[in-house]
């Protein structure tokens, strides 16, 4: 049976991703001085304006305006004609502290809210991500690389990628469609732009998976010259599918950036990915999705659901039992297990929170627990 699955990614310059990076930069700055900070930071960006809001309780002394400007500068919004210059944009702060009604229970290590979270892993790639999102991230990263290294100096900050992969009997076999959209300077023709992006981006990443029938769209709307965020209004948390598994597997209604790990919507999404990845890496299944449910003011999850999509080689009940018997899964335990009270989060705010080699929730140090189930 033939099926097609599509995922997208965006560059770190995308304005939604700039919002995520600002929010996580605030979190990291708090953690650098006070690892017990409580942070729920949200950012909005529009023409010449940044609004940073949320609930932050911390002992850290932070110049938020200076931090916001530095983050924007590091993302390379540094030119007046971009309609969003790091040194000239207006930064407005609307920051309060965490509700004491929530804090009194989070302080004990219990969940600060109800909710459902998901983790997913598959053995179809080396990073245990679905192939469409893995390729989309690599293409978006390559776009950024070609601009920063002046390989394609005509590219401007904002860029997107999208990949459609053909599957046969649930196995990826080829790339069916690639879409790249990137801002560019005025003085380049569409023909030149397409030729260079195909050569320096697409062929560098997916050349072994494209064929004569692969469809390639590069800036399919034509010119792309209006610098965002002039073109729209942008927010933290609007790229949650880019952040996770590209639409493969399910997604809770939660997002990650700007939240400290006492928020189970972030920390449990990380531990769910960790568990799913270790389960798949133990070779007891080809794909694994884990759902967990939490209740406010309750330490342990109210439910754990495991789905292996018919690829399991042991009973699902044995997997759930192994999780329950070997992993505490309280918010306090997750934070300690993954060592999350560190300034490590801004780097996750672009190109996905999963499939990385520099974060604790991607480690494969529990496979023996699941291998023993065979």
N, C-alpha and C positions, 0 to 999 in steps of 0.2 A: 504494500500500500504506500502510495506517494503522498506526502504532506509538505507544506511550506510554513515556516515559522520566521517571523520578523522581529528584530530588536533594534533599538537605536541607542546612541550615545551622543554626548555633546562635549565640546572642549571645555577646559577650565575657564576659558574666557566667556563662556555663555553667561548672560546676566543672571539667570536663575542660579547657576552654579557659583557665580560671584556672591550672591546672597548666602548660599550655603557656606562658602568659605569664610565670609565675614562672621557668621554666627559661630562657626567652629573655631575661628581665630579668637573670638571672645572667650569661648570655653577653655581653650588651651592657655590663654593668658591668665585666666583665673586659676587653673590647675598648676601653673608654674609657681605660684605663690601660696596657694591654699588647695591641697588635694581633696579637701572635703567641701569644696564649693558646690552650691546648688545652682544650676544654670538651666534656664529654658529661654533661649535667645532667638528672636525672629527678626529677619531683615527684609526690607522692601526697598527696591531701587527703581527710580524713574529718571527722567531727564534732569541732570545736575543735582539729584537729591538722593540721599540715603537716610532711611529711617531704621533705627535699631531699637527694638522694644523687647519686653519680656520680663521675667522674674529672675533676679540674680541675687543670691545671698552668699557673700564671700568676704573673707578678710583681706583679699587682694586689693591693692591700690592700683587702679588702671586708668590711664588716659584713653578712654574709649574712642574719642575722635581721632587721636593720633594713630591708634591701632587700626581703625577703619581705613584711614588714608593709606597707611603702609600696606595693608592687605590689597587694596585696589591697585596701588602702584606695582606691587609684586605680580599682579595678574596682567599688568601692562596696559592699563587704562591711564595713559600719561600724556595724551595729546589734547590740545584745546579743540581741534576740529573733530575729535571723537564724540563731542557733546557729552563727555563724561570724563573729566580730568581729575585725577586723584588729589591734586592740590587745590582745586577750585570748587569741587562739588560741596553742596551743603549737607552737613551731617547733623541729624536731629535725633536726640536720645529720649526714649520713653521707657525707663527702666524702673521696676519696682522689686520688692523682695518676695520670696516664696510665701505662700499662704501658711500661717502657723497651723491651720487645721490639717494640712497635708504633711508639713514638716514633722509634726509630733509622731507620725507613724513611720515615715521614711527614716527617721533617726534610729528606729529600732531594727532597721533592715527589712521592713515589710514593703510590699508593693505600694506605690503612691497613686496608682490608678488601676482601673480595670482595663482589659483589652486582650486582643489575640495577636500573636506574632507567628511568623513562619520562617523556617530555614529550609534551604534546598541545596542539593548537590547531585552531580551526574559525572560519570566516568568518561564522557565523550570528549573531554579536553584535559590537558595536563593541570589546569587550574581548577578543575572540578566545577566549572561554569558551563552553562549551555553555550554551544558554539556561536549562535547569533550574537549574543551580548559580548562574548569574549572577543570576537572579531570587530564588533562595533567600537568597543573601547580601544582596541589597538589602532584602528583607523583614526579615531579622534585624537589619540595621543600622537600619532604620526603627523597629523595636520599641525598640531602645536609645535612639534619638533622641527618641521620644515620651516616654520616661520621664525622661531627663535634662533635657529642656526643659519638663517638667511638663505636656505635652499630655495624657498619660494617667497621672496621678499615682498611680493605683491599681495600676499594674504593679509587681511586685517583680523582683529581679535576673534570675532564670533564664528564658530563652526559646529557642524553637526555631521553625524554619520548614521547610516541605517543599512542593515544587512538582512537579506532574506536567504535562508538556507533551505535547501531541499532535503527532506528526510525520506528514506525508504525503510519501512518496518522499524521505525523509531531510531534509525541510525543516520547521522548526517553524511551526505554523499557529495554535495557540491554547493557552491554559492550561486543562487539564481539571480539575485538583484543586489546591486550596491548603489546607494545614494549618498552623495557628498554635497553639502551646501556650506560655503564659506564666504565671508565678506572679502572684498577685494578692492584694490585701488581703481580709480577711474581709467587709468591709462593702460588697460590690458583688454584684449579682445576675448570674447567668450571661447573662441577656438583655441587661443593660446592657453587660457586658464584650464580648459578641459584636458588638453594634451599634457600639461605639466602635472596636474593633480593625478591623472591616470598613471603617469609614469612614476612619480615620486611618492605617491601615497597608496593608491589602490594596488598597483602591481608589487609594491614592496611588502604588502601585508597578506594579500589573498591570491597571489598569482597562481598558486598550486591548486586552488579550488575553483577558479573561474574557467570557463570554456567558451566556445564560439556562441553558445546560446545564452550566456550570461548578459543580463541587461544592466547597463551602467548609466546612471543619471548624475550629472555634475551641474550644480546650480540650475535645476530644471525650470525655475521661474525666470531665468535670464539673469540680468545684473542684480547684484546684491551689494549695494554700496552704502545704504543708510546704517550708520553705526548704532548698534544697540548699546545702551538702553534708551537711546532717543526714540526708538521705534515702538516702545511698549512699556508696560509696567511689570516688574519682576519681583519674585518672592522666594524666600526660603521654602524648602519642602515641596517644590513643584516638579521635581524630577525623581520621584521616589522609585519608579520602575527602572530608570537608568541606574539608580543606586543599588538595586538588588539583582534581579535575575532576568531582566529584559522582558518581563511578561510571561516567562515560562515558570510554572509553579504559581501558587497563589501568593497574595500580598495582604497583610493586615492593613488597617486604615491608618497606620502610624508612619511617621517619618523619623529621621535620625538627627540631622545636623542641628547644632546648637543646644543639644540636650546632654546633660551630664549622665553618667551611667546609673545613677540611682533611679532614672526613668526606665522602667522595664521595657518600654517600647523600643529602646535602643539596645540595652544590655541583653535582653532575651532574644532579640533578633540575631545578635552576635553569637550567643551560645547555641541557638537553634542551628545556625549555619555550621558552627563548630561540630555539633553532634552529627548533623547530616553528612558532613564531609568525612568525618572519621568512620561513620557507618559504611559509606560507599568505598572508602579507601581500604576497608577491611575485606572487601570482595564478597560481602554477603548479599549485595544487591547492586544493580547498575545505576539506579536513581533512587533518591530518598527525599521526601518532604516531611517536615515535622511542624505540627501546629501545637502551640501551647496557649492556654488561657489563664489569665490572672484576674484576681479580684482585689479591689482596693482594701488595704489594711490586712491582707493575708500574705504570709511569707511564701508558701509553696504554691505552685500552679494548681489550678482547680481541674485541669485536664491536660493530657498529653495524647496527641494523635500522630501516628506514623503511617505514611503511605509510600509504598515502594513500586507502585504501578505494575504489579505482576512480575517484577524482576527479582523479587526476594528469593533467597536460597534457604532461609530459615523462617520460622513462623514470626509474623509481626508481633504477636504477643510476647515472644521471647525478647525481641528488641526493646519493646516498651518496658518490660521488666528489668532488663539490663540498665536502661536509662534511670529508672526509678531507684534501683539499688546502688548505683555507683556515682550518681551525680545529685548533689543537694538541690540545686536549681532555685534556691532562694536568691533574691536580689543581692544580698550581702555576699553569698558564696560566689555568685557569678562575677562580681566585681573583683573579688580576691583571686579567683581562678584565672581570670583573663588579665589581671593586673591593669585595671581600667582607670585608676586614679592617676593618670599621667597626661601630659600635654601631647597627645598623639592623634588628635582627631581632625585637625585641619587638612591633613594629607588625604583623609578618606573622603573629603567633600567634592572630589572630582574623580571621574573614571571608576566609580563604584566602590562600595565598601567591602566587596568580596572578590576572591581570586587574586588577592595581593600576597606578597611574600614578606611584608614588613609589619604584620599585626598578629596578635596572639590568637585571635579566633580562627585563623587559618592553619594553625599548627596541627600536626597529625601525631599526637602523643597518647591517644586513647584507642588506637585501632585494636590492640591486643584484647581489650574488653569485649569487643564485638566479634573478633575472630574466634574467640573461645565458644561462641554460640553454635558454630558449625557442628 
